Amino acid sequence: MKKKYLNAMTLMAGMLVSSGSVVHAGLFDFLSPKASWQNCNVNSCSVGGSARVTSDYAKTKYPILLAHGMAGFSAVGPMQYWHGITEDLVGNGANVFVAQQASFNSSEVRGEQLLLQTKQVLAITGADKVNLIGHSHGTHSIRYVAGLLPNRVASVTAVGGPVKGSDVADAVYAFTQSPVGPAATPVIAAAVDAFGALIGIGSGNYYDQDALAGLNSLTTAGSADFNQRFPAGVPTTACGSGTELASNGVRYYSWSGTSPFTNALDPMDYALTATSLIIPGESDGLVPRCSSHLGTVIRDNYAFNHLDEVNQVLGLVGFLQNPVTPFRLHANRLKNQNL
């Protein structure tokens, strides 16, 4: 009996040692050190939250700066734009900063705001470069920064980015040019701008808003103009991949989803299903599948809609795939590239 007991204890000890990472990531989390991420705006950065560091799987050489999309924010109260993503990245060793830009404005205005925050992150960390990840309209912002400051940007990653524009933006723009457009557009735009200003204040910094400028930036024509000025990583074919390592020395990546409806409990899924009807072919509800391509296309058919891509709303996503996972895997990809 004593021998059987010793054998069982030996086997258990061996299992604990061999699966140390699993045990460490669960039972002994309280022994792990804490690390913080920072929320930034054009004026400063401050602690946004913290997580227990249980591995170095996502510990990139350079800090990661996340740029939100249209109608976005860094955090409003307890609600984080990158819901669960920042915690997971930090918990796996990444040094993460979250940018705040105008919720509604042109790609250039938002790009300048991100440029200032990129310089802040570089100054705070002392790093030579930064890894930029943008969602939706944030894709234009990070490409803008890489275009103006390529020697300080290691990588650019587009998540659900309207690289070649959105049919939904085209449809809204067409409405502004319709017979009722001149009367309705100023009223609607003013309301959207006011909403964006409130988001900005709630997120930590007031920004001037310009919904019409933001709309024009995301149309097919507006994006084509932007691509002429910032061509790095943009595919030259209708639905191909772009160059990963561009001539400016920056690496470009992208991923996106093609499932507008993923969770019946998420009210935004119904809206995204409706907008997807405007888009010919597959989309995430706002961005066409092929339009999302930039640089190396990691995947363009995740079971995500446009908000699922950043684990919104509040984690009400589908059950097939976890939107947090691609970020963790990508951070490890960047780490292995010595970025």
C-alpha positions as CSV (number, residue, x, y, z in Angstrom):
1,M,0.0,0.0,0.0
2,K,2.8,2.3,1.0
3,K,4.6,1.6,-2.3
4,K,1.4,2.4,-4.3
5,Y,1.0,5.6,-2.4
6,L,4.6,6.7,-3.2
7,N,4.1,5.8,-6.8
8,A,0.9,7.8,-7.1
9,M,2.6,10.8,-5.4
10,T,5.6,10.5,-7.8
11,L,3.3,10.4,-10.8
12,M,1.3,13.4,-9.6
13,A,4.6,15.4,-9.0
14,G,5.7,14.4,-12.5
15,M,2.5,15.7,-14.0
16,L,2.7,19.0,-12.1
17,V,6.3,19.5,-13.4
18,S,5.6,18.5,-17.0
19,S,2.5,20.7,-17.1
20,G,3.9,23.6,-15.2
21,S,2.6,26.2,-17.5
22,V,-0.9,25.0,-17.1
23,V,-0.7,24.8,-13.4
24,H,1.0,28.2,-13.2
25,A,-1.7,29.7,-15.4
26,G,-4.4,28.6,-13.0
27,L,-3.8,27.3,-9.5
28,F,-0.9,29.6,-8.7
29,D,-1.9,32.7,-10.5
30,F,-1.8,34.7,-7.3
31,L,2.0,34.1,-7.2
32,S,2.4,35.8,-10.6
33,P,3.5,39.4,-10.8
34,K,1.1,42.0,-12.1
35,A,1.7,44.3,-15.0
36,S,-0.3,47.2,-16.3
37,W,-1.3,48.5,-19.7
38,Q,-1.7,52.2,-20.3
39,N,-4.5,54.2,-22.0
40,C,-3.2,57.2,-23.9
41,N,-4.5,60.4,-25.6
42,V,-2.7,63.2,-27.3
43,N,-1.7,64.7,-24.0
44,S,-0.6,61.8,-21.8
45,C,-0.7,58.1,-20.9
46,S,-2.0,56.6,-17.7
47,V,-2.6,53.2,-16.2
48,G,-5.7,51.6,-17.7
49,G,-5.7,48.3,-15.9
50,S,-3.5,45.4,-14.9
51,A,-3.3,41.6,-15.3
52,R,-1.3,38.8,-13.7
53,V,1.7,37.8,-16.0
54,T,1.6,34.1,-16.4
55,S,3.8,33.6,-19.4
56,D,6.0,35.4,-21.9
57,Y,4.2,34.0,-24.9
58,A,3.2,37.4,-26.2
59,K,6.3,39.3,-25.0
60,T,7.2,41.2,-28.2
61,K,10.5,43.1,-28.5
62,Y,8.7,46.3,-29.1
63,P,5.6,47.7,-27.3
64,I,2.1,47.2,-28.9
65,L,-0.1,50.2,-29.5
66,L,-3.8,49.6,-30.2
67,A,-5.8,52.0,-32.3
68,H,-9.6,51.9,-32.2
69,G,-12.0,52.4,-35.1
70,M,-14.8,54.8,-35.9
71,A,-17.1,55.5,-32.9
72,G,-14.4,54.0,-30.7
73,F,-12.6,54.9,-27.5
74,S,-9.9,53.5,-25.2
75,A,-12.2,53.0,-22.2
76,V,-15.4,54.5,-21.0
77,G,-15.8,53.7,-17.3
78,P,-15.3,49.9,-17.0
79,M,-16.0,49.3,-20.7
80,Q,-12.8,48.6,-22.6
81,Y,-12.9,48.9,-26.4
82,W,-10.4,46.0,-26.6
83,H,-12.5,43.9,-24.3
84,G,-10.4,41.1,-22.7
85,I,-7.7,41.6,-25.3
86,T,-5.5,44.0,-23.4
87,E,-5.7,41.8,-20.3
88,D,-4.7,38.7,-22.3
89,L,-1.8,40.3,-24.0
90,V,-0.4,41.8,-20.8
91,G,-1.0,38.5,-19.0
92,N,1.2,36.8,-21.6
93,G,4.0,39.3,-21.3
94,A,3.2,42.1,-23.8
95,N,3.8,45.8,-23.1
96,V,0.5,47.3,-24.3
97,F,-0.7,50.9,-24.8
98,V,-4.2,51.8,-25.9
99,A,-4.7,54.9,-28.0
100,Q,-7.6,57.3,-28.0
101,Q,-8.4,59.2,-31.1
102,A,-11.4,61.2,-32.3
103,S,-14.3,58.8,-32.7
104,F,-15.4,60.5,-35.9
105,N,-12.9,62.3,-38.2
106,S,-10.8,61.9,-41.3
107,S,-8.1,59.4,-41.6
108,E,-5.5,62.2,-41.7
109,V,-6.8,63.9,-38.5
110,R,-7.0,60.6,-36.6
111,G,-3.6,59.6,-38.0
112,E,-2.0,62.8,-36.6
113,Q,-3.5,62.1,-33.3
114,L,-2.1,58.5,-33.3
115,L,1.3,59.9,-34.5
116,L,1.5,62.0,-31.3
117,Q,0.6,59.0,-29.2
118,T,3.1,56.8,-30.9
119,K,5.9,59.3,-30.1
120,Q,4.7,59.3,-26.5
121,V,4.9,55.5,-26.3
122,L,8.4,55.6,-27.7
123,A,9.4,58.2,-25.2
124,I,7.9,56.4,-22.2
125,T,9.3,53.0,-23.1
126,G,12.6,54.1,-24.7
127,A,11.9,51.5,-27.4
128,D,13.3,52.0,-30.9
129,K,10.1,51.0,-32.5
130,V,6.5,50.1,-31.9
131,N,4.0,47.5,-33.2
132,L,0.8,49.1,-34.3
133,I,-2.5,47.2,-34.4
134,G,-5.6,48.9,-35.6
135,H,-9.3,47.9,-35.9
136,S,-11.7,49.2,-38.5
137,H,-10.9,52.9,-39.2
138,G,-7.9,52.5,-36.9
139,T,-6.3,50.6,-39.8
140,H,-6.0,53.9,-41.7
141,S,-4.5,55.6,-38.7
142,I,-1.7,53.0,-38.2
143,R,-0.9,53.0,-41.9
144,Y,-0.7,56.8,-41.7
145,V,1.8,56.7,-38.8
146,A,3.9,54.0,-40.6
147,G,4.0,56.2,-43.7
148,L,5.3,59.2,-41.8
149,L,7.5,57.5,-39.3
150,P,8.6,54.2,-40.9
151,N,11.9,54.0,-39.0
152,R,10.0,53.9,-35.7
153,V,7.4,51.3,-36.6
154,A,8.1,47.6,-36.6
155,S,4.8,46.3,-37.8
156,V,1.3,47.3,-38.9
157,T,-1.6,44.9,-38.4
158,A,-5.1,45.6,-39.7
159,V,-8.1,43.9,-38.0
160,G,-11.3,44.2,-39.9
161,G,-9.8,47.2,-41.7
162,P,-11.6,48.8,-44.7
163,V,-8.3,49.0,-46.7
164,K,-10.2,49.5,-50.0
165,G,-13.3,51.1,-48.4
166,S,-16.7,49.9,-47.5
167,D,-19.9,49.6,-49.5
168,V,-21.8,50.7,-46.4
169,A,-19.9,54.0,-46.3
170,D,-20.7,54.3,-50.1
171,A,-24.4,53.8,-49.4
172,V,-24.4,56.4,-46.6
173,Y,-22.5,58.8,-48.8
174,A,-25.0,58.3,-51.6
175,F,-27.8,59.2,-49.1
176,T,-26.0,62.5,-48.3
177,Q,-26.1,63.3,-52.1
178,S,-29.8,62.3,-52.5
179,P,-32.6,64.9,-52.7
180,V,-33.2,64.7,-48.9
181,G,-29.4,64.8,-48.2
182,P,-29.0,68.6,-48.0
183,A,-31.7,68.9,-45.3
184,A,-31.1,65.7,-43.3
185,T,-27.3,65.4,-43.5
186,P,-26.3,68.4,-41.3
187,V,-28.8,67.4,-38.6
188,I,-27.6,63.8,-38.5
189,A,-23.9,64.8,-38.7
190,A,-24.3,67.2,-35.8
191,A,-25.9,64.5,-33.7
192,V,-23.2,62.1,-34.5
193,D,-20.5,64.7,-33.8
194,A,-22.1,65.4,-30.4
195,F,-22.2,61.7,-29.6
196,G,-18.5,61.4,-30.6
197,A,-17.6,64.3,-28.3
198,L,-19.3,62.7,-25.4
199,I,-17.5,59.4,-26.1
200,G,-14.2,61.4,-26.1
201,I,-14.9,63.1,-22.8
202,G,-15.9,59.8,-21.3
203,S,-12.8,58.2,-22.6
204,G,-10.5,60.8,-21.1
205,N,-10.0,63.6,-23.7
206,Y,-12.2,65.8,-25.8
207,Y,-11.6,65.9,-29.5
208,D,-13.2,67.8,-32.3
209,Q,-15.5,65.5,-34.3
210,D,-16.3,65.5,-38.1
211,A,-18.5,62.6,-39.0
212,L,-18.7,63.6,-42.7
213,A,-14.9,63.7,-43.0
214,G,-14.8,60.2,-41.4
215,L,-17.4,59.0,-43.8
216,N,-15.6,60.3,-46.8
217,S,-12.4,58.6,-45.7
218,L,-14.1,55.2,-45.6
219,T,-15.8,55.3,-49.0
220,T,-14.3,53.3,-51.8
221,A,-13.2,56.6,-53.4
222,G,-11.8,58.0,-50.2
223,S,-9.9,54.8,-49.4
224,A,-8.5,54.7,-52.9
225,D,-7.1,58.2,-52.5
226,F,-5.6,57.2,-49.2
227,N,-4.0,54.1,-50.7
228,Q,-2.3,56.2,-53.4
229,R,-0.6,58.2,-50.7
230,F,0.0,55.2,-48.3
231,P,0.4,52.2,-50.6
232,A,2.6,50.0,-48.4
233,G,1.1,46.5,-47.9
234,V,-2.0,47.2,-50.1
235,P,-2.7,44.3,-52.5
236,T,-2.4,45.2,-56.2
237,T,-5.1,42.6,-57.1
238,A,-8.8,42.7,-56.2
239,C,-8.6,40.0,-53.5
240,G,-4.9,39.1,-53.1
241,S,-2.4,39.7,-50.4
242,G,0.0,42.6,-50.2
243,T,3.7,42.6,-49.5
244,E,4.6,41.6,-45.9
245,L,7.9,43.4,-45.7
246,A,7.3,46.6,-47.5
247,S,10.0,48.9,-49.0
248,N,9.7,51.2,-46.0
249,G,11.0,48.4,-43.7
250,V,7.7,47.8,-42.0
251,R,5.9,44.4,-41.8
252,Y,2.2,44.4,-42.7
253,Y,-0.5,41.9,-41.6
254,S,-4.2,41.6,-41.5
255,W,-7.1,39.4,-40.4
256,S,-10.9,39.8,-40.5
257,G,-14.2,37.9,-40.2
258,T,-17.1,36.9,-42.5
259,S,-20.0,36.1,-40.1
260,P,-22.3,39.1,-39.5
261,F,-24.6,37.2,-37.1
262,T,-22.9,35.2,-34.4
263,N,-24.9,35.7,-31.2
264,A,-28.6,36.2,-30.8
265,L,-28.1,38.0,-27.5
266,D,-26.0,40.7,-29.1
267,P,-28.3,43.4,-30.4
268,M,-25.6,44.8,-32.7
269,D,-25.6,41.5,-34.6
270,Y,-29.0,42.3,-36.1
271,A,-27.8,45.7,-37.3
272,L,-24.6,44.2,-38.8
273,T,-26.7,41.5,-40.5
274,A,-28.8,44.3,-42.1
275,T,-25.8,46.3,-43.2
276,S,-24.2,43.1,-44.7
277,L,-27.0,43.0,-47.2
278,I,-25.6,46.2,-48.8
279,I,-22.3,44.4,-49.4
280,P,-21.9,42.0,-52.4
281,G,-20.2,38.8,-51.2
282,E,-18.8,38.0,-47.8
283,S,-18.2,40.6,-45.1
284,D,-18.1,41.1,-41.4
285,G,-21.2,43.3,-41.7
286,L,-19.3,46.5,-42.5
287,V,-16.1,45.6,-44.3
288,P,-16.0,43.3,-47.4
289,R,-13.7,40.3,-47.0
290,C,-11.4,41.3,-49.8
291,S,-11.3,44.9,-48.7
292,S,-9.8,43.9,-45.4
293,H,-6.6,42.5,-47.0
294,L,-3.3,44.2,-46.1
295,G,0.2,42.7,-46.3
296,T,0.2,39.0,-45.3
297,V,-3.4,37.9,-44.8
298,I,-3.4,35.8,-41.7
299,R,-7.0,34.9,-42.2
300,D,-10.0,36.6,-43.7
301,N,-12.9,34.3,-42.8
302,Y,-13.0,34.1,-39.0
303,A,-16.5,33.4,-37.6
304,F,-16.6,37.1,-36.4
305,N,-18.6,40.1,-37.3
306,H,-17.1,43.6,-37.2
307,L,-17.5,44.1,-33.5
308,D,-16.6,40.5,-32.6
309,E,-13.2,41.2,-34.0
310,V,-12.5,43.2,-30.9
311,N,-14.6,40.9,-28.6
312,Q,-17.6,43.3,-28.5
313,V,-20.2,43.8,-27.4
314,L,-18.8,42.9,-24.0
315,G,-17.8,39.4,-25.0
316,L,-21.2,38.6,-26.6
317,V,-19.6,36.8,-29.6
318,G,-20.0,33.4,-31.3
319,F,-19.0,30.1,-29.8
320,L,-16.9,28.8,-32.6
321,Q,-13.8,31.0,-32.2
322,N,-12.5,33.3,-29.5
323,P,-11.6,36.8,-30.8
324,V,-8.9,37.2,-28.2
325,T,-6.9,34.3,-29.5
326,P,-5.8,35.8,-32.8
327,F,-4.3,38.7,-30.9
328,R,-2.3,36.4,-28.6
329,L,-1.1,34.3,-31.5
330,H,-0.2,37.4,-33.5
331,A,1.9,38.8,-30.6
332,N,3.8,35.5,-30.5
333,R,4.2,35.8,-34.3
334,L,5.7,39.2,-33.9
335,K,7.9,37.9,-31.0
336,N,9.3,35.2,-33.2
337,Q,10.0,37.8,-35.9
338,N,12.1,39.6,-33.3
339,L,9.6,42.5,-33.4
